[in-house]
Amino acid sequence: MMGAILLGRDVLPPPATFDTGVAMAAMIVHFGLSIIYGLIGALLIFRLGTGIAVLVGAVGGLLTLPH
């Protein structure tokens, strides 16, 4: 599904087989978004003290747990 963000819906039809190109596109999208979200998070907590930053990180981690 991540590869479809970059390559379009044509990579999604059944049967679901492994395609190296689609997997590489998915990894590029995934890693790119991870870097962007990490930088945004770092900018948001950059000026906080260590204790508050750890607390914010813990709460953020707990909020992302599956329900």
BELHULIN-V147545 format. One record per helix or strand. SS is the DSSP state (h for helix, s for strand). FROM is the first residue (numbers start at 1). TO is the last residue. If there is no record, write none. Layout:
# BELHULIN-V147545
ss:from:to
SS:FROM:TO
SS:FROM:TO
This chain:
# BELHULIN-V147545
ss:from:to
h:2:7
h:9:11
h:20:45
h:50:63
